[in-house]
Amino acid sequence: MQAANEEQVDKTQINLSKLSEIKDSMSEGESELRAVKRMLGGLSYVEIAHLLNSSPPKSRQYLWNLIDPDSHAEVIQELPEDVAVQFVKNMDSQQVAELTESIDVDDVADILQKLPEQIMQEILEAMSAQNRSRVEMVLSYEKDTAGGLMDTDVITIRPRFTLDVVMRYLRRHEEIPPSTDQLVVVNGDNVYLGTLSMSKLLTSDPNISVREIMRTDVDAISVDMDDGKVAQLFEQNDWISAPVVNDIGQVLGRVTIDDVVDVIIEDADHSLMGLSGLSENDEDTFAPLLKSAPRRAIWLGINLLTAILASSVINIFQDTIDKVVALAILMPIVASMGGVAGSQTLTVVVRGMALGKIGASNRNWLLMREIMSSLLNGLLWASALAVLTAWWFEDIRIAIIIAAATMINLITAAIGGTLLPSLLKRLGVDPALAGGVALTTLTDVVGFMSFLGLATVFYR
């Protein structure tokens, strides 16, 4: 095992070295074109996609033009949707249609949904009738559902056939779909009945029927099921693939583990970007300036409004601050402590909601746990802060004020971090995207209000 790990590390280092060498050659001018093309030929599709994804826009197009056109379809499938769309937009409809013939239907649908409606229709019209029909079926479902996630390439069999007949049927295929760990068993109306694992097919008596060894205890996935729920089912059941059915039980396609991994990564990116006020549309590190700047401007504007709200609270207590200058020095500490504590709680809750672990039955328990945690941490750090403040300013009153305000803000952060995500979700607002801004505003306002309000009472 250790030798295998060392071999994998060495391979990774070699690949990274290749990518670095290609980037260096690109910067040396046209004379290195042949060398770059030769080096690209030695990379796998995944490595080429990684190189494209980690290059600025101009370098991407330069590299794309050097890639063997026969490899374009395979490379496109390994690229993030936003990056893939950049290349698709520069092709004519016929080129895109030919490209999509060898790309998974669900991947084609994801790319087309990023294009303007007119261009998407032109590409669909240029496709073969069979491919267009399959793509349009996937496009008819929301992207974040099992229908939008599924691939229509699925092998179905009847329960009455013997395993020998099934094996002969499979041999008639040039190849079977990737990640085929099981065959889907249906009746004459294409209604889902169960599954037959490939391992059972290969190891059982070829003269017995499918009905005798098929599994009927595994439910198919509804075409309208949320992709997050699909991912949970795959994780809970260790699935590699699962059939997708409509409301009358007819098999429409299947979801495979590679699609589920994409969903998990997208959800993780969404949560991470959302905590900074960004959307998953900002995931392209090398997106053009005119594309990335406007997206950030919106949330910067919202943050400015919330900052003005917090400043207006401070303005209310201007006379108190004029009397005790130390308050201006200590104010950021109270707000910062609440902000950090709130972010910790918010991260736990948003993640729990994304995984489907938090609901009405356990939200109160979680709220009490977070409040008790804030109380314990508040007692520890508020006491330490009080001692430090008393020593620093030689004033016991301001030490008591900042300790009390810190306790109040930490408890507020716990309550806000636990309840805000659910409230935002009910209002139709994405908690991952808006939760951080809302919670920061809450802890800033409550922190300043409690600290300066208590100071006003103590220093009358």
N, C-alpha and C positions, 0 to 999 in steps of 0.2 A: 504493500500500500504506500509506504514511504517513497519507494522508487517511482511509483506512478505519479505521486504528487510532485516530486522533483522534476519529472519529465514534463508535467503540465506547466509548472512554473517556467521551465526553460523555454517551452513552446510559446508561452505568453510573452516572455522577454524578447524572443526572436521576432514575434509579430509586431510588438511595440517598436522594435528597432526598425523594422521594415516601414512602418507608418511614418516614423520620424525621418527616415532616409528619403521617402517620397516627398514629404513636405519640404525638406531641404533642397531637393532637386528642382521642385517647382519654383523656388525663389531664385534660381540661377538662370532663368530665361529659356527661350525656345530651343536652344541647343540640347537641352536635356530631355526633350519631349520623348524621344525613343526610349531613353533609360526609364523614364517614369512609366511609359506604356508597358515595358517589359516587367517592371516591378509589380505593376497592377495585375499582370497576368499570373503572378505567383501568389496572389492573395485569394482567400476564400471569399464567397459572397458576403458573409457576415463581416469580414475584415474590411472589405471595400465599402460596405454600408457604414461601418464605424468611421472610416476615413472621411467619407462624404459628410457625415453628420457632425464631425469635429472640425470642419473647414469653413472659412468665411464664404459668403455667397459667390463671389467671383471665382474662387478656387474650386468650389463645387462644380460649377458649370464646366470649367476647364478639365477637371478630372472625369466628369460624366462623358465628355466628348471623346476621351481616350479609352473608355471601357468598351469592350467588345459588345456590339449591339445584341448579339445572341444571349448576353448575360444580363441585359437590362431588366427583364422580368424578375429574375431571381434576386437581383440587388434591390429592386423596388420593394419587394415583399419584406426585406429586412430593415427598411428605413421607417422612421417615424412618419406619420401621415402628413404633417406639415411640410417636411422636407421632400417627401415623394411628390406632393402636389406641385412643388416648385419646378420639378422636371417635367411633369405631365403637362403643365400649362404651356410649355414651349414646344409641344408636339402637336401635329394635326390630328384630327379625329380618327382617321384611318390608322395612324401609327399607334394611338392609344388603344384602339379596338383590338389590333393585332397583339399588342403587349398584354392585354387582359386575358387573352385566350389561355395563357399558362399561369395565371395568378388565381389564387383562391377567391371564390366568389365574395366572401365576407370582406376580404382585403380590397377588392375592386369597389365594393359598395362604400367602404370607408373613405376611399380616395375620391370617388365621384361626389360624395356629399360635401366635400370641401370646395368643389368647383362651382362657378356660376351656373344657374339653371340652364341657360341656353347652351353652354358648352357641354354640360352633362347630357342633355338631350341629343346633341350632335354625335357624341361618342356612343350612346346607346343605339342610335340608328345605324351606326357603322358596324356594330357587332353582329355576329351570326345570330340567327333567330333563337337557337337553343341557349346560347350564352346570355343574350339579352333577357330572355324569359327568367332565367335563374337569378340574374342580378336584380331585375325589377322586383322579384318576389322578396329578396332581402331588403331592398330599398323601401318596400311598403311597410316595414316595421321600424319602430324607433331604434336609434343606434344603441341606446343603453338597455336593450332588452335581449332576451335569448334569440329572438327573430333577427335582430340586427347583428348578432354575434355569430349566428350559425353558418355552416357551410352546407350547401345542398348536395354535396358529393357524399352519398351514403349508400352502403350495400345492404339491401333488404332480402330476406329469404322467407319461405313459407314453412310452417311447422310440420307438414306432412312429408317433406323430403327427407331422404336418408343423408347421413353425413357424407357418404361417398358421392352422391349427386351434388351436394353443396361444394365439395372439393373440386369436382369437375367443372362446376359453374365458375368457381374462382379462377381456375386455370385459363379460362377463356378471356380473362382480363389481362391487358398488357401489364398493368400494375394496379395495386389496390391503394385507396386513399391513405395518406400519411396518418399515423396515430390510430390505425384501425386495430383495436384490441378486442373488439366484439362485433358481431353481425346483428342487425336488427331484425327481429322476427315480426312479420305482419300477416294479416289475413288478406282475402281477395280484394277488400276495399282499402287496403293500405293502412289499416288501423293497427296501432301498436299493440303487440301481445307480450313481448319480452325480448330477451337478448341471448345470444349464444357466444360465449367467449372463444377466442381463437385457440386458447390452450386446450379447452374441452374438445374443440373440433379436431385438433391434431392428435390428441391422446386417447380418444374414445373409439369404440368399435365402429368402423365405417358403415356397418349394416343397420345400426339403430337410427331412429328418426330424430329430427331436431326437437320434436315435442318432448321426447323422453329426457333430454338433458338441458333444455333451455331454462333460463331463469325468468320467473314471472313476478318476483318479489321486489323488483326495482322499478320505481315509477319513472316515466319519461318527464322531461322538462317542458313546461308550458311555454308556448312561443312568446307570450306576453310577460314572462317572468323577468324581473329586474336583474341586470347583469351582476350586481353585487350579491344578490341571493344565489345566482348560479355559481359564482365563485365560492360562496360558503358551502354549497352542496358538494362541489368538487373537493374542497378541503376536508370536509367531514367524512366523505366516503372514499377518498383516495381514488377518484375516477381518472381515467385517461380520456374517455370520451363519453358522451351521453346523447341519446336521441331527443329531438325536439318535435313536439306535436302541436296541432291546432286544437280548437275547443271541442272537436268531435273525436279527437284521438288519432287523427291521421298523421303519419310521419312526414315532416317537411324537410328535415335535415338533421344535423348533429352539431354539437359544440365539442371542441377538443381542448386538451389541456394547454396548448400553445396560445389559444384565444383567451383562456382564463388567466394565464400568466400576464398577458397584455392588460387585461382588466385590472388585475391586482397592482401592476406597475402604474397604470394610469390613475387609479384611486390614490395610491401613495403620493404620486406627483401632485395630484390635485390638492390633497391635504397639506403637503409641504408648501406648495406655492400659495395656497389660500391663506395660510398663516402670515404671509408677508403681503397680503392684499393683491396677489397676482392670480391669474387663471392658468389652466393647463395650456392655453394658447401661447403662453410665454415660455414653454418648455424648450423651444429651440434656442440654444445658447447663442447661436450666430444669426439670429433673425435680423433683417435689415433695420436700420435706425427708425425709418418712417413707420415701420410696423410695430416695433416694440415701445417706442416713446409714448404714443397716444394711449396705449393700454394702461401704462403706469400713471399717466396724468390723471385719470379718473379717480383712482384711489388716493393719490396725493392730494387731490382737491378735497375729497371727503375727509382725509386726515387733517387738512388745514382747518376745516369747519369744526371738527371735534377739538382741535387744539385751541381754537378761538373760544369755544365753550368753556374749556378748562381755565383759560386765561381770564375769562369774565368772572369766574368764581374767585380767583385771586384778587381781582380788582375790587370786589365787594369788601374785602378786608384790608384795603390799602392803608387805612389809618392805623390799624393794628401793626402792620408790617413796618410803618414809619416809626412806631414807638419801639419795637423790638426787632432790630436788624437781623438778629440771629435766626429769626423765622425764615427769612429769604434764603439763608444758607441751608437750612434743614428741610425745607419743603420737598426738594427733589427726592430725598431719602424715603419719605413716606410713600410718595407716588410710585417710586421704583420698586419698593418691596411688594406693594400690592400688584403691580404689573407683572412681576416675575412669578409670584404665587398664582395669579390668575391664569397666566400662560401655561403653567404646569397642569392645572386642573383642566383647562380648556383642551389641551392636547390629549389628555387621557379620555375625556368625554367624547370629543370628536372622533377619535380612533374607535372607541367603543361603539358609537353610533354607526360608523362605517362598517363595522364587523357584525352589526345586528345584535350586540350584546346588551344594549341599554333600552329599557322600555318602562312603562308605567309601574310594573311590578317591582322593579329594583332601583328606580331613580331615587326614591326617598332614602334608601339605605346608603346609596352612593353619596347623596347630599350630606347626610350625617357624618359619614366617614371623612369627607373633605373638610367639613366644619371642624371636626375634632382634630384633624391633622393641622389645620390652621391655628387652632387654639394652642396646641402643643408647641408648634414652631413659633407662634406669636409670643408665648410666654418666654421662650428661650431668647429670641432675638430682640424682642422689645425690652427685656430686662438688660441685655447687653448694651443696647442702644441708649437706654436711660442712664446707665452708669457712665458710658462714654460722654454723653451730652452734659451730664452734671459736672464731670471733671473738666470738660472742654470750656464750658461757658460759666461754670461756677454758679449755676442757678438751678435749684431743685425743681422749680415750677415748670421750666421748659423741658426738663427731663421727664416729668410726669406726663406732660402734654404729648410729647412725641411718642412715648410708650403707649399711651391710650389710643392715639391716632393710628399707630401702626397696627395695634390689635384690631381696631375697627376695620381698617382697610384690608387686612388679611382675611378676616371673616367675610367681608363683602366680596373679595376676590373669589373665595371658595363658593359662595352662593351664586355669584354671577357666572363663574366658569362652568358650574354644573347645570344651571337652568337656562342660560342664554341660548345654547345650541338648540335645545328643544323649542324654545320660543321662536327663534329665527326660522326654524324648519316649518313650524305651523304657519308662519307669515309668508312662506314661500321663498325665503331667503336662504342661500347656501351657508350653513354654519361655518364650514371650512374657510369660506371666502370673507365673510363679514364678521365672524366671531371675534377675531383678534382686534379689529378696529373698535367694535362695540364694547368689548371688555376693557380695553385700554382707556377708552373715554370714561367708563364707569369708575374704574379704580383711580384715575386722575381726579375726577370731580369729587368723589367721596373722600379721597385722601386729602386734597386741599381743603375741602369743606370741614372735615373733622379736625384737622390740625389747626387751621386758622380760626375755626369757630371756638374750639376749646381755648386757644390763646386769647381770643377776645374776652372770654369769660374770666380767665385767670388774671389778665393784666388790665382790668378795668381801673 
